[in-house]
Amino acid sequence: MDEATTHEVRQWLHKSDHDLRSAARLMSGDEEPLLDTAVYHCQQAAEKALIAYLIQGINP
């Protein structure tokens, strides 16, 4: 995999990680958890990780 592809894959995984971290914050804390929004961020994280996987697979 070339350097540009590696960079793009890492960017997508970084965005995915941010979505997962956002979901964790929405489910924790002193206030009532915002589960619907947390689930949305989990779904977004999965999509972004899948995009990274597909990009990596197209450019091995």
Biopython code that builds the backbone (N, CA, C, O; Angstrom):
import numpy as np
from Bio.PDB.StructureBuilder import StructureBuilder

atoms = [
    (1, "MET", "N", (0.863, -1.173, 0.000)),
    (1, "MET", "CA", (0.000, 0.000, 0.000)),
    (1, "MET", "C", (0.910, 1.237, 0.000)),
    (1, "MET", "O", (1.857, 1.323, 0.782)),
    (2, "ASP", "N", (0.611, 2.181, -0.880)),
    (2, "ASP", "CA", (1.443, 3.370, -0.963)),
    (2, "ASP", "C", (1.162, 4.339, 0.196)),
    (2, "ASP", "O", (0.208, 4.171, 0.956)),
    (3, "GLU", "N", (2.004, 5.333, 0.298)),
    (3, "GLU", "CA", (1.937, 6.268, 1.426)),
    (3, "GLU", "C", (0.632, 7.069, 1.441)),
    (3, "GLU", "O", (0.072, 7.309, 2.510)),
    (4, "ALA", "N", (0.150, 7.480, 0.289)),
    (4, "ALA", "CA", (-1.089, 8.264, 0.214)),
    (4, "ALA", "C", (-2.285, 7.436, 0.671)),
    (4, "ALA", "O", (-3.160, 7.939, 1.377)),
    (5, "THR", "N", (-2.323, 6.179, 0.274)),
    (5, "THR", "CA", (-3.414, 5.295, 0.685)),
    (5, "THR", "C", (-3.347, 5.036, 2.179)),
    (5, "THR", "O", (-4.368, 5.064, 2.867)),
    (6, "THR", "N", (-2.157, 4.786, 2.676)),
    (6, "THR", "CA", (-1.982, 4.580, 4.115)),
    (6, "THR", "C", (-2.483, 5.789, 4.892)),
    (6, "THR", "O", (-3.153, 5.643, 5.914)),
    (7, "HIS", "N", (-2.163, 6.961, 4.413)),
    (7, "HIS", "CA", (-2.610, 8.195, 5.069)),
    (7, "HIS", "C", (-4.139, 8.300, 5.059)),
    (7, "HIS", "O", (-4.747, 8.649, 6.071)),
    (8, "GLU", "N", (-4.745, 8.001, 3.929)),
    (8, "GLU", "CA", (-6.203, 8.076, 3.823)),
    (8, "GLU", "C", (-6.878, 7.060, 4.751)),
    (8, "GLU", "O", (-7.860, 7.384, 5.420)),
    (9, "VAL", "N", (-6.358, 5.847, 4.788)),
    (9, "VAL", "CA", (-6.909, 4.822, 5.675)),
    (9, "VAL", "C", (-6.808, 5.280, 7.124)),
    (9, "VAL", "O", (-7.764, 5.137, 7.886)),
    (10, "ARG", "N", (-5.667, 5.825, 7.508)),
    (10, "ARG", "CA", (-5.489, 6.304, 8.882)),
    (10, "ARG", "C", (-6.456, 7.440, 9.214)),
    (10, "ARG", "O", (-6.970, 7.518, 10.330)),
    (11, "GLN", "N", (-6.700, 8.316, 8.246)),
    (11, "GLN", "CA", (-7.653, 9.406, 8.483)),
    (11, "GLN", "C", (-9.052, 8.860, 8.759)),
    (11, "GLN", "O", (-9.729, 9.323, 9.677)),
    (12, "TRP", "N", (-9.490, 7.876, 7.967)),
    (12, "TRP", "CA", (-10.813, 7.290, 8.185)),
    (12, "TRP", "C", (-10.885, 6.591, 9.535)),
    (12, "TRP", "O", (-11.898, 6.690, 10.227)),
    (13, "LEU", "N", (-9.828, 5.888, 9.916)),
    (13, "LEU", "CA", (-9.823, 5.206, 11.211)),
    (13, "LEU", "C", (-9.796, 6.216, 12.369)),
    (13, "LEU", "O", (-10.381, 5.976, 13.425)),
    (14, "HIS", "N", (-9.119, 7.331, 12.157)),
    (14, "HIS", "CA", (-9.100, 8.399, 13.168)),
    (14, "HIS", "C", (-10.509, 8.978, 13.360)),
    (14, "HIS", "O", (-10.943, 9.207, 14.489)),
    (15, "LYS", "N", (-11.210, 9.210, 12.260)),
    (15, "LYS", "CA", (-12.587, 9.705, 12.342)),
    (15, "LYS", "C", (-13.488, 8.674, 13.021)),
    (15, "LYS", "O", (-14.353, 9.033, 13.819)),
    (16, "SER", "N", (-13.287, 7.406, 12.706)),
    (16, "SER", "CA", (-14.054, 6.341, 13.330)),
    (16, "SER", "C", (-13.827, 6.326, 14.837)),
    (16, "SER", "O", (-14.772, 6.185, 15.613)),
    (17, "ASP", "N", (-12.585, 6.469, 15.239)),
    (17, "ASP", "CA", (-12.248, 6.507, 16.669)),
    (17, "ASP", "C", (-12.941, 7.680, 17.361)),
    (17, "ASP", "O", (-13.434, 7.535, 18.480)),
    (18, "HIS", "N", (-12.981, 8.823, 16.714)),
    (18, "HIS", "CA", (-13.660, 9.987, 17.305)),
    (18, "HIS", "C", (-15.149, 9.716, 17.501)),
    (18, "HIS", "O", (-15.723, 10.116, 18.514)),
    (19, "ASP", "N", (-15.776, 9.041, 16.545)),
    (19, "ASP", "CA", (-17.188, 8.697, 16.701)),
    (19, "ASP", "C", (-17.394, 7.762, 17.888)),
    (19, "ASP", "O", (-18.335, 7.938, 18.662)),
    (20, "LEU", "N", (-16.521, 6.772, 18.034)),
    (20, "LEU", "CA", (-16.647, 5.855, 19.172)),
    (20, "LEU", "C", (-16.432, 6.565, 20.498)),
    (20, "LEU", "O", (-17.135, 6.297, 21.472)),
    (21, "ARG", "N", (-15.473, 7.459, 20.538)),
    (21, "ARG", "CA", (-15.221, 8.220, 21.764)),
    (21, "ARG", "C", (-16.395, 9.140, 22.086)),
    (21, "ARG", "O", (-16.743, 9.325, 23.252)),
    (22, "SER", "N", (-16.998, 9.710, 21.060)),
    (22, "SER", "CA", (-18.186, 10.544, 21.268)),
    (22, "SER", "C", (-19.323, 9.719, 21.844)),
    (22, "SER", "O", (-20.016, 10.160, 22.762)),
    (23, "ALA", "N", (-19.515, 8.523, 21.306)),
    (23, "ALA", "CA", (-20.568, 7.640, 21.806)),
    (23, "ALA", "C", (-20.332, 7.307, 23.279)),
    (23, "ALA", "O", (-21.268, 7.316, 24.078)),
    (24, "ALA", "N", (-19.105, 7.019, 23.628)),
    (24, "ALA", "CA", (-18.787, 6.687, 25.025)),
    (24, "ALA", "C", (-19.093, 7.859, 25.946)),
    (24, "ALA", "O", (-19.608, 7.663, 27.046)),
    (25, "ARG", "N", (-18.786, 9.059, 25.514)),
    (25, "ARG", "CA", (-19.063, 10.242, 26.346)),
    (25, "ARG", "C", (-20.561, 10.479, 26.497)),
    (25, "ARG", "O", (-21.025, 10.904, 27.555)),
    (26, "LEU", "N", (-21.311, 10.201, 25.439)),
    (26, "LEU", "CA", (-22.760, 10.394, 25.503)),
    (26, "LEU", "C", (-23.430, 9.384, 26.427)),
    (26, "LEU", "O", (-24.536, 9.620, 26.913)),
    (27, "MET", "N", (-22.765, 8.262, 26.668)),
    (27, "MET", "CA", (-23.345, 7.237, 27.529)),
    (27, "MET", "C", (-22.842, 7.314, 28.965)),
    (27, "MET", "O", (-23.331, 6.592, 29.833)),
    (28, "SER", "N", (-21.885, 8.171, 29.217)),
    (28, "SER", "CA", (-21.322, 8.265, 30.566)),
    (28, "SER", "C", (-21.602, 9.640, 31.152)),
    (28, "SER", "O", (-22.175, 10.510, 30.495)),
    (29, "GLY", "N", (-21.201, 9.812, 32.358)),
    (29, "GLY", "CA", (-21.367, 11.102, 33.005)),
    (29, "GLY", "C", (-22.500, 11.101, 34.002)),
    (29, "GLY", "O", (-23.118, 10.071, 34.268)),
    (30, "ASP", "N", (-22.760, 12.268, 34.544)),
    (30, "ASP", "CA", (-23.757, 12.416, 35.594)),
    (30, "ASP", "C", (-25.182, 12.520, 35.059)),
    (30, "ASP", "O", (-26.140, 12.209, 35.767)),
    (31, "GLU", "N", (-25.317, 12.949, 33.835)),
    (31, "GLU", "CA", (-26.651, 13.141, 33.263)),
    (31, "GLU", "C", (-27.173, 11.839, 32.661)),
    (31, "GLU", "O", (-26.445, 10.853, 32.547)),
    (32, "GLU", "N", (-28.446, 11.860, 32.279)),
    (32, "GLU", "CA", (-29.051, 10.702, 31.625)),
    (32, "GLU", "C", (-28.340, 10.437, 30.299)),
    (32, "GLU", "O", (-28.093, 11.372, 29.537)),
    (33, "PRO", "N", (-28.007, 9.173, 30.013)),
    (33, "PRO", "CA", (-27.309, 8.880, 28.758)),
    (33, "PRO", "C", (-28.180, 9.178, 27.542)),
    (33, "PRO", "O", (-29.393, 8.970, 27.564)),
    (34, "LEU", "N", (-27.549, 9.662, 26.495)),
    (34, "LEU", "CA", (-28.234, 9.962, 25.237)),
    (34, "LEU", "C", (-28.011, 8.783, 24.300)),
    (34, "LEU", "O", (-27.174, 8.841, 23.400)),
    (35, "LEU", "N", (-28.763, 7.722, 24.522)),
    (35, "LEU", "CA", (-28.519, 6.466, 23.824)),
    (35, "LEU", "C", (-28.772, 6.551, 22.325)),
    (35, "LEU", "O", (-28.026, 5.961, 21.544)),
    (36, "ASP", "N", (-29.811, 7.275, 21.907)),
    (36, "ASP", "CA", (-30.098, 7.347, 20.475)),
    (36, "ASP", "C", (-28.954, 8.018, 19.720)),
    (36, "ASP", "O", (-28.588, 7.589, 18.626)),
    (37, "THR", "N", (-28.404, 9.053, 20.298)),
    (37, "THR", "CA", (-27.281, 9.750, 19.663)),
    (37, "THR", "C", (-26.017, 8.908, 19.735)),
    (37, "THR", "O", (-25.224, 8.904, 18.793)),
    (38, "ALA", "N", (-25.818, 8.196, 20.837)),
    (38, "ALA", "CA", (-24.651, 7.314, 20.974)),
    (38, "ALA", "C", (-24.699, 6.205, 19.928)),
    (38, "ALA", "O", (-23.679, 5.875, 19.323)),
    (39, "VAL", "N", (-25.878, 5.630, 19.716)),
    (39, "VAL", "CA", (-26.024, 4.573, 18.712)),
    (39, "VAL", "C", (-25.714, 5.122, 17.322)),
    (39, "VAL", "O", (-25.087, 4.439, 16.513)),
    (40, "TYR", "N", (-26.142, 6.335, 17.043)),
    (40, "TYR", "CA", (-25.845, 6.964, 15.756)),
    (40, "TYR", "C", (-24.329, 7.052, 15.552)),
    (40, "TYR", "O", (-23.821, 6.724, 14.479)),
    (41, "HIS", "N", (-23.616, 7.495, 16.585)),
    (41, "HIS", "CA", (-22.163, 7.613, 16.465)),
    (41, "HIS", "C", (-21.504, 6.240, 16.298)),
    (41, "HIS", "O", (-20.503, 6.125, 15.590)),
    (42, "CYS", "N", (-22.041, 5.207, 16.932)),
    (42, "CYS", "CA", (-21.524, 3.851, 16.739)),
    (42, "CYS", "C", (-21.700, 3.403, 15.298)),
    (42, "CYS", "O", (-20.798, 2.804, 14.712)),
    (43, "GLN", "N", (-22.859, 3.695, 14.733)),
    (43, "GLN", "CA", (-23.121, 3.341, 13.339)),
    (43, "GLN", "C", (-22.169, 4.096, 12.411)),
    (43, "GLN", "O", (-21.642, 3.526, 11.456)),
    (44, "GLN", "N", (-21.955, 5.368, 12.696)),
    (44, "GLN", "CA", (-21.035, 6.160, 11.889)),
    (44, "GLN", "C", (-19.610, 5.622, 11.999)),
    (44, "GLN", "O", (-18.886, 5.582, 11.004)),
    (45, "ALA", "N", (-19.208, 5.212, 13.185)),
    (45, "ALA", "CA", (-17.874, 4.640, 13.378)),
    (45, "ALA", "C", (-17.704, 3.381, 12.559)),
    (45, "ALA", "O", (-16.655, 3.167, 11.953)),
    (46, "ALA", "N", (-18.726, 2.549, 12.537)),
    (46, "ALA", "CA", (-18.658, 1.312, 11.757)),
    (46, "ALA", "C", (-18.539, 1.621, 10.270)),
    (46, "ALA", "O", (-17.753, 0.985, 9.567)),
    (47, "GLU", "N", (-19.301, 2.578, 9.789)),
    (47, "GLU", "CA", (-19.228, 2.956, 8.374)),
    (47, "GLU", "C", (-17.836, 3.452, 8.008)),
    (47, "GLU", "O", (-17.290, 3.066, 6.975)),
    (48, "LYS", "N", (-17.266, 4.298, 8.842)),
    (48, "LYS", "CA", (-15.950, 4.869, 8.547)),
    (48, "LYS", "C", (-14.865, 3.804, 8.595)),
    (48, "LYS", "O", (-13.937, 3.831, 7.787)),
    (49, "ALA", "N", (-14.969, 2.869, 9.529)),
    (49, "ALA", "CA", (-14.006, 1.768, 9.587)),
    (49, "ALA", "C", (-14.138, 0.892, 8.343)),
    (49, "ALA", "O", (-13.136, 0.416, 7.809)),
    (50, "LEU", "N", (-15.358, 0.678, 7.884)),
    (50, "LEU", "CA", (-15.572, -0.110, 6.673)),
    (50, "LEU", "C", (-14.982, 0.595, 5.453)),
    (50, "LEU", "O", (-14.387, -0.053, 4.591)),
    (51, "ILE", "N", (-15.139, 1.891, 5.376)),
    (51, "ILE", "CA", (-14.542, 2.650, 4.274)),
    (51, "ILE", "C", (-13.024, 2.471, 4.291)),
    (51, "ILE", "O", (-12.413, 2.249, 3.245)),
    (52, "ALA", "N", (-12.419, 2.567, 5.469)),
    (52, "ALA", "CA", (-10.970, 2.370, 5.577)),
    (52, "ALA", "C", (-10.577, 0.985, 5.090)),
    (52, "ALA", "O", (-9.594, 0.828, 4.366)),
    (53, "TYR", "N", (-11.341, -0.009, 5.488)),
    (53, "TYR", "CA", (-11.074, -1.391, 5.073)),
    (53, "TYR", "C", (-11.179, -1.533, 3.555)),
    (53, "TYR", "O", (-10.333, -2.170, 2.927)),
    (54, "LEU", "N", (-12.201, -0.948, 2.980)),
    (54, "LEU", "CA", (-12.397, -1.052, 1.532)),
    (54, "LEU", "C", (-11.283, -0.328, 0.769)),
    (54, "LEU", "O", (-10.793, -0.833, -0.241)),
    (55, "ILE", "N", (-10.890, 0.837, 1.244)),
    (55, "ILE", "CA", (-9.797, 1.566, 0.603)),
    (55, "ILE", "C", (-8.516, 0.749, 0.657)),
    (55, "ILE", "O", (-7.785, 0.666, -0.330)),
    (56, "GLN", "N", (-8.246, 0.150, 1.800)),
    (56, "GLN", "CA", (-7.046, -0.671, 1.969)),
    (56, "GLN", "C", (-7.101, -1.888, 1.050)),
    (56, "GLN", "O", (-6.084, -2.288, 0.483)),
    (57, "GLY", "N", (-8.286, -2.474, 0.903)),
    (57, "GLY", "CA", (-8.430, -3.656, 0.054)),
    (57, "GLY", "C", (-8.287, -3.355, -1.429)),
    (57, "GLY", "O", (-7.813, -4.193, -2.196)),
    (58, "ILE", "N", (-8.695, -2.165, -1.828)),
    (58, "ILE", "CA", (-8.598, -1.767, -3.234)),
    (58, "ILE", "C", (-7.144, -1.489, -3.618)),
    (58, "ILE", "O", (-6.735, -1.707, -4.758)),
    (59, "ASN", "N", (-6.379, -1.008, -2.649)),
    (59, "ASN", "CA", (-4.976, -0.630, -2.880)),
    (59, "ASN", "C", (-4.058, -1.424, -1.965)),
    (59, "ASN", "O", (-3.464, -0.843, -1.057)),
    (60, "PRO", "N", (-3.919, -2.720, -2.168)),
    (60, "PRO", "CA", (-3.101, -3.530, -1.248)),
    (60, "PRO", "C", (-1.631, -3.197, -1.246)),
    (60, "PRO", "O", (-0.859, -3.816, -0.513)),
]
sb = StructureBuilder()
sb.init_structure("model")
sb.init_model(0)
sb.init_chain("A")
sb.init_seg("    ")
for serial, (resi, resn, name, xyz) in enumerate(atoms, 1):
    if name == "N":
        sb.init_residue(resn, " ", resi, " ")
    sb.init_atom(name, np.array(xyz, "f"), 0.0, 1.0, " ", f" {name:<3s}", serial, name[0])
structure = sb.get_structure()
